[in-house]
Amino acid sequence: MVVIHRLLLQQQYRQHAQLFTPYTEEHHRYTQCLVNMSLSNYTAVRKTAQYCLKKCLSVMLNSRWFFIPLITKYLEPGKDISHEQLKGAIFCLSLPRITGYFAPQPCCCAM
């Protein structure tokens, strides 16, 4: 019983640490590099960076608010980007942690 209680406390501690991890300037620089690489013309670079971006989103739960403006600036009208960069931007915006930003919030009175 003590072991189960200890495991529950450890899980709660990890969740709390993820939620309240400060997003520093260094995190922002790494984020910018990851976004730039995940929109690369080279497939191998793009896929690896997108994988790292997905992992980063799972660790830094509130970091999606900083990813979205970096990605959407590539999708502005009149911006000249390649087909590969467009694919990368659409994939990044479709990541599960980011799509929660665009998904409509459920209405509590719609029963």
Secondary structure, 3 states (H helix, E strand, C coil): CHHHHHHHHHHHHHHHHHHCCCCCHHHHHHHHHHHHHHCCCCHHHHHHHHHHHHHHHHHCHHHHHHHHHHHHHHHCCCCCCCHHHHHHHHHHHCCHHHHHHHCCCCCCCCC
